[in-house]
């Protein structure tokens, strides 16, 4: 999806997809993902991404283990709660607008907020 500068709300429904890279999509605000087996998601430098989108992704992609959100400067109060507890690592580095943060997963080992 490189050079899709105006893409705001792609819809990805894929049962067997395990990795998805949507990084650097500057207009991306509200991706609609339904990927039961997705374990790695890269949304780095998606500067328009919303808090609500992240909350929904944590429900519709329950097996995520790694989420990259570095440089997502529009995030203010992101919340990701994984009931099944697979998330191990999440990167919020250079997300300079964050005022509060909630991440919940039994497997969580690393939260980067530098």
Secondary structure, 3 states (H helix, E strand, C coil): CCCCCCCCCCEEECCCCCEEECCCCCCCCCCEEECCCCCEEECCCCCCCCHHHHHHHHHHCCCCCEEECCCCCCCCCCEEECCCCCCCEEECCCCCCCCCCEEECCCCCEEECC
